[in-house]
Amino acid sequence: MPVIKILPHAEYCPEGATLTGEPGTSICEVLLANDIHIEHACDQVCACTTCHVIVREGGRSLSEMEEDEEDMLDRAWGLEPDSRLSCQALLRQQDVTVEIPKYSINHAKEGK
């Protein structure tokens, strides 16, 4: 099973984390299933950028980026060449390392 290494994030995962997920599962699904409550305002349908992550290692092992995701990422805060929407980035067989950006464009957070 592929491993997702989450770099430390002050709010969502202060210590960082190492998680596993089934191939075909999105990064967002794995985070949420492991109590890392990343923003996902559109309920994981590629209609916002609140679940934006930066893939620091292993990005080529994820599913290919679709045009809808590319278009949506243009609106993400802190966009980098290795940015992905975690709800659209599906695991394959290799391990990945991701960073959750410090900010998102979501001004009203769920459950806060």
C-alpha positions in Angstrom: 0.0 0.0 0.0 1.4 3.5 -0.8 2.5 5.7 2.0 1.6 9.4 2.2 4.0 11.5 4.3 2.4 14.7 5.5 4.8 17.5 6.3 4.0 19.3 9.6 1.2 22.0 9.4 0.5 24.1 12.4 -3.3 23.7 12.3 -4.1 20.4 10.6 -1.1 18.2 11.5 1.4 19.8 13.8 3.7 16.8 14.1 3.4 15.7 10.5 2.1 12.2 9.7 2.8 9.0 7.8 -0.4 7.4 6.5 -1.2 4.5 4.1 -4.0 4.4 1.5 -5.3 2.0 -1.0 -4.4 2.7 -4.7 -7.2 4.6 -6.3 -8.0 6.5 -3.2 -7.6 10.3 -3.2 -5.1 12.1 -0.9 -8.0 14.0 0.6 -9.9 10.8 1.5 -6.9 9.3 3.2 -6.3 12.5 5.2 -9.9 12.7 6.3 -10.0 9.0 7.2 -7.0 9.6 9.5 -8.5 12.7 11.3 -6.5 15.3 9.4 -9.4 17.6 8.7 -8.2 19.4 5.6 -10.6 21.9 4.1 -12.8 20.4 1.3 -15.6 23.0 0.9 -17.0 21.5 -2.3 -17.3 18.0 -0.9 -14.5 16.7 -3.1 -16.1 17.4 -6.5 -13.3 19.6 -8.0 -15.3 22.8 -7.6 -13.0 24.8 -5.2 -9.4 24.9 -4.2 -9.6 24.5 -0.4 -8.0 21.0 -0.4 -5.0 22.3 -2.3 -1.7 20.5 -1.5 1.8 20.7 -2.8 3.3 17.3 -3.7 7.0 17.5 -2.6 7.9 14.0 -3.7 6.3 11.2 -5.8 4.0 13.4 -7.8 4.5 11.4 -11.0 3.1 8.4 -9.2 -0.3 10.1 -8.8 -3.2 10.0 -11.3 -2.9 12.4 -14.2 -4.3 15.9 -13.7 -7.6 16.5 -15.6 -8.4 19.8 -17.2 -11.0 20.7 -14.6 -8.4 20.4 -11.9 -5.9 22.5 -13.8 -8.5 25.2 -14.3 -9.5 25.2 -10.6 -5.8 25.3 -9.4 -5.3 28.6 -11.2 -7.4 30.1 -8.3 -5.4 28.4 -5.4 -3.5 30.5 -2.9 0.3 29.7 -3.1 0.1 27.8 -6.3 3.3 25.9 -7.2 4.3 23.8 -10.1 3.7 20.6 -8.1 0.3 21.7 -6.7 -2.7 19.4 -6.8 -6.2 19.3 -5.4 -6.0 16.5 -2.9 -9.5 15.4 -3.8 -8.4 14.7 -7.4 -4.9 13.3 -6.8 -5.4 9.5 -6.7 -2.8 7.2 -5.2 -1.1 4.6 -7.3 1.6 2.3 -6.1 4.4 4.7 -5.1 4.8 6.8 -1.9 4.2 10.5 -1.9 5.2 13.4 0.3 2.7 16.4 0.6 2.6 19.8 2.2 -0.6 21.4 3.1 -0.3 25.2 2.3 -0.5 27.6 5.2 -3.5 29.4 3.8 -6.5 28.6 1.5 -8.9 30.9 -0.2 -11.7 29.7 2.0 -12.5 32.5 4.5 -15.3 30.7 6.3 -14.0 27.3 7.6 -16.3 24.4 8.2 -16.8 23.5 11.8 -15.1 26.6 13.2 
